[in-house]
Amino acid sequence: MTNKISSKCCCGSTIESTCKIEENNLCPICKTTGAKVKNITVKHLVLETLTKLVGDTDFYLCMDEECNVVYYNTELGVRFNKEQVKVPIWFKKDATPKYACYCSKITEEQVINAVIKDGARNIKDVINLTGAMKNAQCQKNNPLGKCCHQIIQDAIDKGLAMK
């Protein structure tokens, strides 16, 4: 499955990126396909006592909201669960807080409130009202290692549906 995203990103100018979910890398626990994540992201987000286990290889992010596994590398036989990462993973069950923008620490709730209470209708409005996407270090801060644009857009859509 491949999702194309074209937009102005917090990390630079207009981008077109592809978020590819690899078909051949299944979570060792739930057997859901994972999204590939660079090792720099994993090293930054796992607890400091575990960074040596990351090494120089990339990992996968388990995309199942019910699964306790966050990052895994089946070749190394290494996996990290929700308790072993520094931030809650926005789509995982019981994530608190549920960040839409990890770099600026803006929650999904703040984005939804900007839509419902302040009249935001798009990314530009949310950026102006909340400060989202202003401290761009997505590769280190976002669990996917990518721009949070799509996560914010999903929260905007959720807010618009609630109006």
Contacts in CASP RR format, 6 or more apart in sequence:
PFRMAT RR
TARGET T0000
AUTHOR 0000-0000-0000
METHOD contacts of the structure
MODEL  1
MTNKISSKCCCGSTIESTCKIEENNLCPICKTTGAKVKNITVKHLVLETL
TKLVGDTDFYLCMDEECNVVYYNTELGVRFNKEQVKVPIWFKKDATPKYA
CYCSKITEEQVINAVIKDGARNIKDVINLTGAMKNAQCQKNNPLGKCCHQ
IIQDAIDKGLAMK
1 20 0 8 1.000
1 21 0 8 1.000
1 23 0 8 1.000
1 33 0 8 1.000
2 18 0 8 1.000
2 19 0 8 1.000
2 20 0 8 1.000
2 21 0 8 1.000
3 18 0 8 1.000
3 19 0 8 1.000
3 150 0 8 1.000
4 16 0 8 1.000
4 17 0 8 1.000
4 18 0 8 1.000
5 15 0 8 1.000
5 16 0 8 1.000
5 17 0 8 1.000
5 18 0 8 1.000
5 19 0 8 1.000
5 149 0 8 1.000
5 150 0 8 1.000
6 14 0 8 1.000
6 15 0 8 1.000
6 16 0 8 1.000
7 14 0 8 1.000
7 15 0 8 1.000
7 123 0 8 1.000
7 149 0 8 1.000
8 14 0 8 1.000
8 15 0 8 1.000
8 123 0 8 1.000
9 15 0 8 1.000
9 17 0 8 1.000
9 133 0 8 1.000
9 136 0 8 1.000
9 147 0 8 1.000
9 149 0 8 1.000
10 101 0 8 1.000
10 103 0 8 1.000
10 132 0 8 1.000
10 133 0 8 1.000
10 134 0 8 1.000
10 136 0 8 1.000
10 138 0 8 1.000
10 147 0 8 1.000
10 148 0 8 1.000
10 149 0 8 1.000
11 136 0 8 1.000
11 138 0 8 1.000
11 147 0 8 1.000
12 136 0 8 1.000
15 147 0 8 1.000
17 146 0 8 1.000
17 147 0 8 1.000
19 35 0 8 1.000
19 144 0 8 1.000
19 146 0 8 1.000
19 150 0 8 1.000
20 35 0 8 1.000
20 36 0 8 1.000
21 33 0 8 1.000
21 34 0 8 1.000
21 35 0 8 1.000
21 63 0 8 1.000
22 33 0 8 1.000
22 34 0 8 1.000
22 35 0 8 1.000
22 36 0 8 1.000
22 60 0 8 1.000
23 33 0 8 1.000
25 33 0 8 1.000
25 34 0 8 1.000
25 36 0 8 1.000
25 60 0 8 1.000
25 74 0 8 1.000
26 32 0 8 1.000
26 33 0 8 1.000
26 34 0 8 1.000
26 74 0 8 1.000
27 33 0 8 1.000
27 34 0 8 1.000
27 60 0 8 1.000
27 62 0 8 1.000
27 64 0 8 1.000
27 67 0 8 1.000
27 69 0 8 1.000
27 72 0 8 1.000
28 69 0 8 1.000
28 72 0 8 1.000
28 74 0 8 1.000
28 77 0 8 1.000
28 79 0 8 1.000
29 62 0 8 1.000
29 67 0 8 1.000
29 68 0 8 1.000
29 69 0 8 1.000
29 79 0 8 1.000
30 62 0 8 1.000
30 64 0 8 1.000
30 66 0 8 1.000
30 67 0 8 1.000
30 69 0 8 1.000
32 62 0 8 1.000
32 63 0 8 1.000
32 64 0 8 1.000
32 67 0 8 1.000
33 63 0 8 1.000
34 60 0 8 1.000
34 61 0 8 1.000
34 62 0 8 1.000
34 63 0 8 1.000
35 60 0 8 1.000
35 61 0 8 1.000
35 63 0 8 1.000
35 144 0 8 1.000
36 58 0 8 1.000
36 59 0 8 1.000
36 60 0 8 1.000
36 61 0 8 1.000
37 58 0 8 1.000
37 59 0 8 1.000
37 60 0 8 1.000
37 61 0 8 1.000
37 71 0 8 1.000
37 143 0 8 1.000
37 144 0 8 1.000
37 145 0 8 1.000
38 58 0 8 1.000
38 139 0 8 1.000
38 145 0 8 1.000
39 54 0 8 1.000
39 55 0 8 1.000
39 56 0 8 1.000
39 57 0 8 1.000
39 58 0 8 1.000
39 59 0 8 1.000
40 139 0 8 1.000
40 140 0 8 1.000
41 139 0 8 1.000
41 140 0 8 1.000
41 142 0 8 1.000
41 143 0 8 1.000
41 144 0 8 1.000
41 145 0 8 1.000
42 54 0 8 1.000
42 58 0 8 1.000
42 59 0 8 1.000
42 71 0 8 1.000
42 80 0 8 1.000
43 51 0 8 1.000
43 54 0 8 1.000
43 55 0 8 1.000
44 140 0 8 1.000
44 141 0 8 1.000
45 71 0 8 1.000
45 85 0 8 1.000
45 86 0 8 1.000
45 87 0 8 1.000
45 140 0 8 1.000
45 141 0 8 1.000
45 143 0 8 1.000
46 53 0 8 1.000
46 54 0 8 1.000
46 71 0 8 1.000
46 80 0 8 1.000
46 84 0 8 1.000
46 85 0 8 1.000
46 86 0 8 1.000
47 84 0 8 1.000
47 85 0 8 1.000
47 86 0 8 1.000
50 80 0 8 1.000
50 84 0 8 1.000
53 76 0 8 1.000
53 78 0 8 1.000
53 80 0 8 1.000
54 78 0 8 1.000
57 73 0 8 1.000
57 75 0 8 1.000
57 76 0 8 1.000
58 73 0 8 1.000
59 71 0 8 1.000
59 72 0 8 1.000
59 73 0 8 1.000
59 78 0 8 1.000
60 71 0 8 1.000
60 72 0 8 1.000
60 73 0 8 1.000
60 74 0 8 1.000
61 70 0 8 1.000
61 71 0 8 1.000
61 89 0 8 1.000
61 143 0 8 1.000
61 144 0 8 1.000
62 69 0 8 1.000
62 70 0 8 1.000
62 71 0 8 1.000
62 72 0 8 1.000
63 91 0 8 1.000
65 91 0 8 1.000
65 92 0 8 1.000
65 93 0 8 1.000
66 93 0 8 1.000
67 92 0 8 1.000
68 81 0 8 1.000
68 82 0 8 1.000
69 79 0 8 1.000
69 80 0 8 1.000
69 81 0 8 1.000
70 80 0 8 1.000
70 81 0 8 1.000
70 82 0 8 1.000
70 84 0 8 1.000
70 85 0 8 1.000
70 89 0 8 1.000
70 92 0 8 1.000
70 143 0 8 1.000
71 79 0 8 1.000
71 80 0 8 1.000
71 85 0 8 1.000
72 78 0 8 1.000
72 79 0 8 1.000
72 80 0 8 1.000
73 79 0 8 1.000
82 88 0 8 1.000
82 89 0 8 1.000
82 92 0 8 1.000
85 143 0 8 1.000
87 99 0 8 1.000
87 102 0 8 1.000
87 141 0 8 1.000
87 143 0 8 1.000
88 95 0 8 1.000
88 96 0 8 1.000
88 97 0 8 1.000
88 98 0 8 1.000
88 99 0 8 1.000
89 95 0 8 1.000
89 143 0 8 1.000
90 98 0 8 1.000
90 99 0 8 1.000
90 100 0 8 1.000
90 108 0 8 1.000
90 143 0 8 1.000
90 151 0 8 1.000
97 107 0 8 1.000
97 109 0 8 1.000
98 107 0 8 1.000
98 108 0 8 1.000
98 109 0 8 1.000
99 105 0 8 1.000
99 106 0 8 1.000
99 107 0 8 1.000
99 108 0 8 1.000
99 151 0 8 1.000
100 106 0 8 1.000
100 107 0 8 1.000
100 108 0 8 1.000
100 110 0 8 1.000
100 111 0 8 1.000
100 132 0 8 1.000
100 148 0 8 1.000
100 151 0 8 1.000
100 152 0 8 1.000
100 154 0 8 1.000
100 155 0 8 1.000
101 130 0 8 1.000
101 131 0 8 1.000
101 132 0 8 1.000
101 133 0 8 1.000
101 148 0 8 1.000
101 151 0 8 1.000
101 152 0 8 1.000
102 138 0 8 1.000
102 141 0 8 1.000
102 142 0 8 1.000
102 143 0 8 1.000
102 148 0 8 1.000
103 133 0 8 1.000
103 134 0 8 1.000
103 135 0 8 1.000
103 136 0 8 1.000
103 137 0 8 1.000
103 138 0 8 1.000
103 141 0 8 1.000
103 142 0 8 1.000
103 148 0 8 1.000
104 130 0 8 1.000
104 131 0 8 1.000
104 132 0 8 1.000
104 133 0 8 1.000
104 134 0 8 1.000
104 135 0 8 1.000
106 130 0 8 1.000
106 131 0 8 1.000
106 132 0 8 1.000
106 152 0 8 1.000
108 151 0 8 1.000
108 155 0 8 1.000
108 158 0 8 1.000
110 130 0 8 1.000
110 132 0 8 1.000
111 120 0 8 1.000
111 126 0 8 1.000
111 130 0 8 1.000
111 132 0 8 1.000
111 152 0 8 1.000
111 155 0 8 1.000
111 156 0 8 1.000
111 159 0 8 1.000
112 155 0 8 1.000
112 158 0 8 1.000
112 159 0 8 1.000
112 162 0 8 1.000
114 120 0 8 1.000
114 125 0 8 1.000
114 126 0 8 1.000
114 129 0 8 1.000
114 130 0 8 1.000
115 121 0 8 1.000
115 126 0 8 1.000
115 155 0 8 1.000
115 156 0 8 1.000
115 159 0 8 1.000
115 160 0 8 1.000
115 162 0 8 1.000
115 163 0 8 1.000
116 159 0 8 1.000
116 162 0 8 1.000
116 163 0 8 1.000
118 125 0 8 1.000
118 129 0 8 1.000
119 125 0 8 1.000
120 126 0 8 1.000
120 129 0 8 1.000
120 156 0 8 1.000
121 156 0 8 1.000
121 160 0 8 1.000
122 156 0 8 1.000
123 133 0 8 1.000
123 149 0 8 1.000
123 152 0 8 1.000
123 153 0 8 1.000
123 156 0 8 1.000
126 132 0 8 1.000
126 152 0 8 1.000
126 156 0 8 1.000
127 133 0 8 1.000
127 134 0 8 1.000
132 148 0 8 1.000
132 152 0 8 1.000
133 147 0 8 1.000
133 148 0 8 1.000
133 149 0 8 1.000
133 152 0 8 1.000
136 147 0 8 1.000
138 145 0 8 1.000
138 146 0 8 1.000
138 147 0 8 1.000
138 148 0 8 1.000
139 145 0 8 1.000
139 146 0 8 1.000
142 148 0 8 1.000
142 151 0 8 1.000
END
